Amino acid sequence: MSMAECSAACDDRKEDKEMEAKTMRKHIAIILAIFAAIFFLGSCGSSETEPAEKVYIEESEIDAALSDGDAYKGKYIDIVGKVFSIDKDDNTVAMQAWYDVEDAEQQFIVYADKEIAGSVKEDDFIRVDGKITGTFTGENYFGGEITALMIEAESLEVGGYDDIYAPAESTREIGETKDQHGVSVTLDRIEYAKGEARVYVTVKNDSGATASIYTFNAKAIQDGKQFDHEDNYEAGYDSDIGDVLDGASKDGVIRFKGLDPDSGFKLQIEAYSDDWDITLEDYVFEIE
């Protein structure tokens, strides 16, 4: 390597280290700013008289509160989200979470005693019941300004997508089984949640050959409109059943967006067999 090349390489390494240090300083600045805000708010709140009755904002007001926490300061909120960052000091845990999980938008900050926060970690879904303490303003990793609703948690529940973020609002137990050549598909139940319907199916194969159940290609028809299965990666598991070996069984979840829980629909599931002498027609269920 020539002297010029060596010098250029050294300059590149120096620039990388400076960039890494700059990013770290910004990260530390965010952490310190959050905890400084928490300390300041806690100090100010210690001399205030708590209202005789807790006033909770309506669900329809959450978007507005996320945009302007100061306008709702002192009121209470019940909110769900997905944690993407956690910082801790000796007694307090500060969590940054997305309210709009699908698009990673509308962040809010929750701070809680360690006893309340428990073992919460990044990518957990949380339900928070707490008091709005205002708006946090800071700088992100790229130097842009961020604002976030700040919440002092009184209780915090941790769990998964299906039980915390989008729990079932209604459930229909079906238990209907259709069999072809020893390949049976059972429609177990349907859960209707916020923005989606979850169709739970079980496949059992006693046909003597491998069967393929293409739940990823499932269709629903409701009031003349077709709905295609949509993966929901936030749910944390693969919903496709795929190949089922002879003598085995598998469970799966088919997700549809937009189905009306008050109307029936037709469910159609595509299937094939490795035995060329067996023809599997689509499995069709009529849900009234």
C-alpha positions as a Markdown table, in Angstrom:
| # | Residue | x | y | z |
|---|---|---|---|---|
| 1 | Met | 0.0 | 0.0 | 0.0 |
| 2 | Ser | 1.4 | 3.4 | -1.0 |
| 3 | Met | 1.7 | 6.3 | 1.5 |
| 4 | Ala | -1.2 | 8.0 | -0.1 |
| 5 | Glu | -3.4 | 4.9 | 0.1 |
| 6 | Cys | -2.4 | 4.4 | 3.7 |
| 7 | Ser | -3.3 | 8.0 | 4.5 |
| 8 | Ala | -6.6 | 7.7 | 2.8 |
| 9 | Ala | -7.5 | 4.5 | 4.7 |
| 10 | Cys | -6.5 | 6.1 | 8.0 |
| 11 | Asp | -8.7 | 9.1 | 7.1 |
| 12 | Asp | -11.7 | 6.8 | 6.4 |
| 13 | Arg | -11.2 | 4.9 | 9.7 |
| 14 | Lys | -11.0 | 8.2 | 11.5 |
| 15 | Glu | -14.2 | 9.4 | 9.8 |
| 16 | Asp | -16.0 | 6.2 | 10.7 |
| 17 | Lys | -15.0 | 6.5 | 14.3 |
| 18 | Glu | -16.1 | 10.1 | 14.4 |
| 19 | Met | -19.5 | 9.2 | 12.9 |
| 20 | Glu | -19.9 | 6.3 | 15.4 |
| 21 | Ala | -19.0 | 8.7 | 18.3 |
| 22 | Lys | -21.4 | 11.3 | 16.9 |
| 23 | Thr | -24.2 | 8.8 | 16.7 |
| 24 | Met | -23.5 | 7.6 | 20.2 |
| 25 | Arg | -23.5 | 11.1 | 21.6 |
| 26 | Lys | -26.9 | 11.7 | 20.0 |
| 27 | His | -28.2 | 8.5 | 21.5 |
| 28 | Ile | -26.9 | 9.4 | 24.9 |
| 29 | Ala | -28.3 | 12.9 | 24.5 |
| 30 | Ile | -31.8 | 11.4 | 23.9 |
| 31 | Ile | -31.5 | 9.2 | 26.9 |
| 32 | Leu | -30.3 | 12.1 | 29.1 |
| 33 | Ala | -33.0 | 14.3 | 27.8 |
| 34 | Ile | -35.7 | 11.8 | 28.5 |
| 35 | Phe | -34.6 | 11.2 | 32.0 |
| 36 | Ala | -34.1 | 14.9 | 32.6 |
| 37 | Ala | -37.7 | 15.5 | 31.4 |
| 38 | Ile | -38.9 | 12.7 | 33.7 |
| 39 | Phe | -37.1 | 14.2 | 36.7 |
| 40 | Phe | -38.4 | 17.6 | 36.0 |
| 41 | Leu | -41.9 | 16.5 | 35.5 |
| 42 | Gly | -41.7 | 14.4 | 38.7 |
| 43 | Ser | -40.4 | 17.3 | 40.7 |
| 44 | Cys | -43.1 | 19.6 | 39.4 |
| 45 | Gly | -45.8 | 17.1 | 40.0 |
| 46 | Ser | -44.8 | 16.5 | 43.6 |
| 47 | Ser | -46.3 | 19.8 | 44.8 |
| 48 | Glu | -49.5 | 19.5 | 42.7 |
| 49 | Thr | -52.7 | 18.3 | 44.1 |
| 50 | Glu | -54.0 | 15.2 | 42.3 |
| 51 | Pro | -57.5 | 15.6 | 40.9 |
| 52 | Ala | -60.3 | 14.0 | 43.0 |
| 53 | Glu | -61.3 | 11.9 | 40.0 |
| 54 | Lys | -59.2 | 10.5 | 37.1 |
| 55 | Val | -60.4 | 11.8 | 33.8 |
| 56 | Tyr | -59.5 | 9.4 | 30.8 |
| 57 | Ile | -59.3 | 10.7 | 27.3 |
| 58 | Glu | -61.5 | 8.9 | 24.7 |
| 59 | Glu | -60.1 | 6.5 | 22.2 |
| 60 | Ser | -61.0 | 9.0 | 19.5 |
| 61 | Glu | -58.7 | 11.6 | 21.2 |
| 62 | Ile | -55.6 | 9.4 | 21.2 |
| 63 | Asp | -54.4 | 10.7 | 17.8 |
| 64 | Ala | -54.7 | 14.3 | 19.0 |
| 65 | Ala | -52.9 | 13.5 | 22.2 |
| 66 | Leu | -50.0 | 11.9 | 20.4 |
| 67 | Ser | -49.7 | 15.1 | 18.3 |
| 68 | Asp | -50.0 | 17.5 | 21.3 |
| 69 | Gly | -49.5 | 15.9 | 24.7 |
| 70 | Asp | -49.3 | 19.2 | 26.4 |
| 71 | Ala | -53.0 | 19.8 | 25.6 |
| 72 | Tyr | -54.0 | 16.7 | 27.5 |
| 73 | Lys | -51.6 | 17.0 | 30.4 |
| 74 | Gly | -53.0 | 15.7 | 33.7 |
| 75 | Lys | -55.5 | 13.5 | 32.0 |
| 76 | Tyr | -55.3 | 9.7 | 31.9 |
| 77 | Ile | -54.9 | 7.4 | 28.9 |
| 78 | Asp | -55.3 | 3.7 | 28.1 |
| 79 | Ile | -53.0 | 3.0 | 25.1 |
| 80 | Val | -51.3 | 0.1 | 23.4 |
| 81 | Gly | -48.2 | 0.0 | 21.3 |
| 82 | Lys | -45.0 | -1.9 | 20.4 |
| 83 | Val | -41.7 | -1.1 | 22.3 |
| 84 | Phe | -38.7 | -0.2 | 20.1 |
| 85 | Ser | -36.3 | 1.3 | 22.7 |
| 86 | Ile | -35.7 | 0.9 | 26.4 |
| 87 | Asp | -33.5 | 3.0 | 28.7 |
| 88 | Lys | -33.1 | 2.5 | 32.5 |
| 89 | Asp | -31.7 | 4.2 | 35.5 |
| 90 | Asp | -31.6 | 2.9 | 39.1 |
| 91 | Asn | -35.3 | 3.2 | 39.7 |
| 92 | Thr | -37.0 | 4.1 | 36.4 |
| 93 | Val | -37.6 | 2.5 | 33.0 |
| 94 | Ala | -38.3 | 4.6 | 30.0 |
| 95 | Met | -39.8 | 3.0 | 27.0 |
| 96 | Gln | -40.3 | 4.3 | 23.5 |
| 97 | Ala | -43.2 | 2.7 | 21.6 |
| 98 | Trp | -45.1 | 2.9 | 18.3 |
| 99 | Tyr | -48.8 | 3.4 | 18.5 |
| 100 | Asp | -49.1 | 2.8 | 14.7 |
| 101 | Val | -47.3 | -0.5 | 14.7 |
| 102 | Glu | -47.8 | -1.3 | 11.0 |
| 103 | Asp | -46.2 | 1.9 | 9.7 |
| 104 | Ala | -43.9 | 2.5 | 12.7 |
| 105 | Glu | -45.3 | 5.9 | 13.4 |
| 106 | Gln | -46.9 | 8.0 | 16.3 |
| 107 | Gln | -44.4 | 7.2 | 19.0 |
| 108 | Phe | -45.0 | 7.8 | 22.7 |
| 109 | Ile | -42.7 | 7.5 | 25.7 |
| 110 | Val | -43.7 | 5.6 | 28.9 |
| 111 | Tyr | -41.8 | 5.9 | 32.1 |
| 112 | Ala | -42.5 | 3.6 | 35.0 |
| 113 | Asp | -41.0 | 2.3 | 38.2 |
| 114 | Lys | -39.0 | -0.9 | 37.7 |
| 115 | Glu | -41.6 | -2.8 | 39.7 |
| 116 | Ile | -44.3 | -1.9 | 37.2 |
| 117 | Ala | -42.2 | -2.3 | 34.1 |
| 118 | Gly | -41.0 | -5.7 | 35.1 |
| 119 | Ser | -39.1 | -7.6 | 32.4 |
| 120 | Val | -40.4 | -5.6 | 29.4 |
| 121 | Lys | -38.0 | -5.7 | 26.4 |
| 122 | Glu | -37.8 | -4.4 | 22.9 |
| 123 | Asp | -40.4 | -5.7 | 20.4 |
| 124 | Asp | -42.9 | -6.4 | 23.2 |
| 125 | Phe | -46.4 | -5.2 | 22.9 |
| 126 | Ile | -47.6 | -3.2 | 25.9 |
| 127 | Arg | -50.9 | -1.8 | 27.3 |
| 128 | Val | -50.4 | 1.2 | 29.4 |
| 129 | Asp | -52.7 | 2.8 | 31.9 |
| 130 | Gly | -51.2 | 6.1 | 33.1 |
| 131 | Lys | -51.2 | 9.9 | 33.3 |
| 132 | Ile | -50.2 | 12.1 | 30.5 |
| 133 | Thr | -47.4 | 14.4 | 31.6 |
| 134 | Gly | -46.9 | 16.4 | 28.4 |
| 135 | Thr | -44.8 | 16.3 | 25.3 |
| 136 | Phe | -41.2 | 15.3 | 25.0 |
| 137 | Thr | -39.1 | 17.1 | 22.3 |
| 138 | Gly | -35.7 | 15.9 | 21.4 |
| 139 | Glu | -33.4 | 15.0 | 18.5 |
| 140 | Asn | -33.2 | 11.6 | 16.7 |
| 141 | Tyr | -30.2 | 9.8 | 15.4 |
| 142 | Phe | -30.2 | 11.8 | 12.2 |
| 143 | Gly | -30.4 | 15.2 | 13.8 |
| 144 | Gly | -34.1 | 15.7 | 13.1 |
| 145 | Glu | -36.5 | 16.9 | 15.8 |
| 146 | Ile | -38.9 | 14.4 | 17.4 |
| 147 | Thr | -41.9 | 14.9 | 19.6 |
| 148 | Ala | -43.6 | 12.2 | 21.6 |
| 149 | Leu | -46.5 | 11.9 | 24.1 |
| 150 | Met | -45.1 | 11.3 | 27.6 |
| 151 | Ile | -47.0 | 8.9 | 30.0 |
| 152 | Glu | -46.3 | 8.1 | 33.6 |
| 153 | Ala | -47.5 | 4.5 | 33.9 |
| 154 | Glu | -49.7 | 3.4 | 36.8 |
| 155 | Ser | -50.0 | -0.1 | 35.3 |
| 156 | Leu | -48.4 | -1.9 | 32.4 |
| 157 | Glu | -49.3 | -5.2 | 30.7 |
| 158 | Val | -46.9 | -7.0 | 28.5 |
| 159 | Gly | -47.8 | -9.6 | 25.9 |
| 160 | Gly | -48.1 | -10.5 | 22.2 |
| 161 | Tyr | -49.8 | -9.0 | 19.2 |
| 162 | Asp | -53.0 | -11.1 | 19.4 |
| 163 | Asp | -53.6 | -10.6 | 23.2 |
| 164 | Ile | -52.4 | -7.0 | 23.7 |
| 165 | Tyr | -52.4 | -5.0 | 20.5 |
| 166 | Ala | -55.3 | -6.6 | 18.6 |
| 167 | Pro | -57.2 | -8.8 | 21.0 |
| 168 | Ala | -60.3 | -10.6 | 19.8 |
| 169 | Glu | -63.4 | -8.4 | 20.1 |
| 170 | Ser | -65.7 | -11.3 | 19.2 |
| 171 | Thr | -65.2 | -15.0 | 18.6 |
| 172 | Arg | -67.2 | -17.6 | 16.6 |
| 173 | Glu | -66.6 | -21.2 | 17.4 |
| 174 | Ile | -67.1 | -23.3 | 14.2 |
| 175 | Gly | -65.7 | -26.8 | 14.5 |
| 176 | Glu | -66.6 | -27.8 | 11.0 |
| 177 | Thr | -64.5 | -30.5 | 9.2 |
| 178 | Lys | -64.3 | -31.4 | 5.5 |
| 179 | Asp | -62.4 | -34.5 | 4.4 |
| 180 | Gln | -61.0 | -35.5 | 1.0 |
| 181 | His | -59.1 | -38.8 | 0.5 |
| 182 | Gly | -58.0 | -38.8 | 4.2 |
| 183 | Val | -56.9 | -35.1 | 4.1 |
| 184 | Ser | -59.2 | -33.3 | 6.5 |
| 185 | Val | -59.4 | -29.5 | 7.1 |
| 186 | Thr | -61.2 | -28.3 | 10.2 |
| 187 | Leu | -62.3 | -24.7 | 10.5 |
| 188 | Asp | -61.9 | -24.3 | 14.3 |
| 189 | Arg | -63.0 | -20.7 | 15.0 |
| 190 | Ile | -62.9 | -17.1 | 13.8 |
| 191 | Glu | -61.7 | -14.2 | 15.8 |
| 192 | Tyr | -62.7 | -10.7 | 14.9 |
| 193 | Ala | -60.2 | -8.1 | 16.1 |
| 194 | Lys | -59.2 | -4.5 | 15.3 |
| 195 | Gly | -58.8 | -4.3 | 11.6 |
| 196 | Glu | -58.7 | -8.1 | 10.9 |
| 197 | Ala | -60.4 | -11.4 | 11.1 |
| 198 | Arg | -58.3 | -14.4 | 12.2 |
| 199 | Val | -59.5 | -17.8 | 10.9 |
| 200 | Tyr | -58.0 | -20.8 | 12.8 |
| 201 | Val | -57.7 | -24.1 | 10.9 |
| 202 | Thr | -56.3 | -27.5 | 11.6 |
| 203 | Val | -55.2 | -29.9 | 8.9 |
| 204 | Lys | -54.8 | -33.7 | 9.5 |
| 205 | Asn | -53.3 | -35.9 | 6.8 |
| 206 | Asp | -54.0 | -39.7 | 6.7 |
| 207 | Ser | -53.9 | -40.0 | 2.9 |
| 208 | Gly | -50.7 | -42.0 | 2.6 |
| 209 | Ala | -48.9 | -39.1 | 0.8 |
| 210 | Thr | -47.8 | -35.6 | 1.6 |
| 211 | Ala | -50.5 | -33.0 | 1.2 |
| 212 | Ser | -50.0 | -29.3 | 0.6 |
| 213 | Ile | -52.5 | -26.8 | 2.1 |
| 214 | Tyr | -51.9 | -23.4 | 0.6 |
| 215 | Thr | -53.5 | -21.2 | 3.3 |
| 216 | Phe | -51.3 | -18.3 | 2.0 |
| 217 | Asn | -53.6 | -18.4 | -1.1 |
| 218 | Ala | -56.9 | -18.6 | 0.8 |
| 219 | Lys | -59.8 | -16.4 | -0.3 |
| 220 | Ala | -62.9 | -15.1 | 1.4 |
| 221 | Ile | -66.0 | -13.9 | -0.5 |
| 222 | Gln | -68.4 | -11.6 | 1.4 |
| 223 | Asp | -71.3 | -9.7 | -0.2 |
| 224 | Gly | -69.8 | -10.3 | -3.6 |
| 225 | Lys | -66.4 | -8.9 | -2.7 |
| 226 | Gln | -63.2 | -11.0 | -2.6 |
| 227 | Phe | -60.7 | -10.8 | 0.2 |
| 228 | Asp | -57.2 | -12.3 | -0.1 |
| 229 | His | -55.2 | -13.7 | 2.9 |
| 230 | Glu | -52.7 | -11.1 | 4.2 |
| 231 | Asp | -49.7 | -11.9 | 6.3 |
| 232 | Asn | -49.3 | -10.0 | 9.5 |
| 233 | Tyr | -45.7 | -10.1 | 10.4 |
| 234 | Glu | -46.3 | -8.2 | 13.6 |
| 235 | Ala | -48.2 | -11.2 | 14.9 |
| 236 | Gly | -44.9 | -13.1 | 15.2 |
| 237 | Tyr | -45.5 | -16.4 | 13.5 |
| 238 | Asp | -45.9 | -17.8 | 10.0 |
| 239 | Ser | -49.5 | -18.4 | 9.1 |
| 240 | Asp | -48.9 | -20.7 | 6.1 |
| 241 | Ile | -49.6 | -24.4 | 6.7 |
| 242 | Gly | -47.8 | -25.6 | 3.5 |
| 243 | Asp | -46.8 | -29.3 | 3.4 |
| 244 | Val | -48.3 | -31.8 | 5.8 |
| 245 | Leu | -46.7 | -35.2 | 5.9 |
| 246 | Asp | -48.7 | -38.4 | 6.0 |
| 247 | Gly | -49.8 | -39.2 | 9.5 |
| 248 | Ala | -49.2 | -35.6 | 10.7 |
| 249 | Ser | -51.3 | -32.6 | 11.6 |
| 250 | Lys | -50.7 | -28.8 | 11.5 |
| 251 | Asp | -52.4 | -25.7 | 12.7 |
| 252 | Gly | -52.5 | -22.3 | 11.0 |
| 253 | Val | -54.1 | -18.9 | 11.0 |
| 254 | Ile | -55.6 | -17.2 | 7.9 |
| 255 | Arg | -55.9 | -13.4 | 8.3 |
| 256 | Phe | -58.2 | -11.2 | 6.3 |
| 257 | Lys | -58.6 | -7.4 | 6.5 |
| 258 | Gly | -61.9 | -5.8 | 6.1 |
| 259 | Leu | -64.3 | -8.7 | 6.8 |
| 260 | Asp | -67.6 | -7.6 | 8.4 |
| 261 | Pro | -68.1 | -9.6 | 11.6 |
| 262 | Asp | -71.9 | -9.2 | 11.3 |
| 263 | Ser | -72.1 | -10.9 | 7.8 |
| 264 | Gly | -71.4 | -14.4 | 6.6 |
| 265 | Phe | -68.8 | -15.3 | 4.0 |
| 266 | Lys | -67.4 | -18.1 | 2.0 |
| 267 | Leu | -63.9 | -19.4 | 2.7 |
| 268 | Gln | -61.9 | -21.2 | 0.0 |
| 269 | Ile | -58.6 | -23.0 | 0.7 |
| 270 | Glu | -56.4 | -24.4 | -2.1 |
| 271 | Ala | -54.9 | -28.0 | -1.6 |
| 272 | Tyr | -52.8 | -30.5 | -3.5 |
| 273 | Ser | -51.4 | -34.0 | -3.0 |
| 274 | Asp | -48.1 | -35.6 | -3.9 |
| 275 | Asp | -50.1 | -38.7 | -4.9 |
| 276 | Trp | -51.0 | -38.1 | -8.6 |
| 277 | Asp | -53.9 | -40.5 | -8.2 |
| 278 | Ile | -55.5 | -38.1 | -5.7 |
| 279 | Thr | -57.2 | -34.9 | -6.7 |
| 280 | Leu | -57.9 | -32.5 | -3.9 |
| 281 | Glu | -60.5 | -29.9 | -4.7 |
| 282 | Asp | -60.5 | -26.5 | -2.9 |
| 283 | Tyr | -61.9 | -26.8 | 0.6 |
| 284 | Val | -64.9 | -24.6 | 0.8 |
| 285 | Phe | -66.7 | -23.5 | 4.0 |
| 286 | Glu | -69.9 | -21.4 | 4.1 |
| 287 | Ile | -70.0 | -19.3 | 7.3 |
| 288 | Glu | -73.5 | -18.0 | 7.9 |
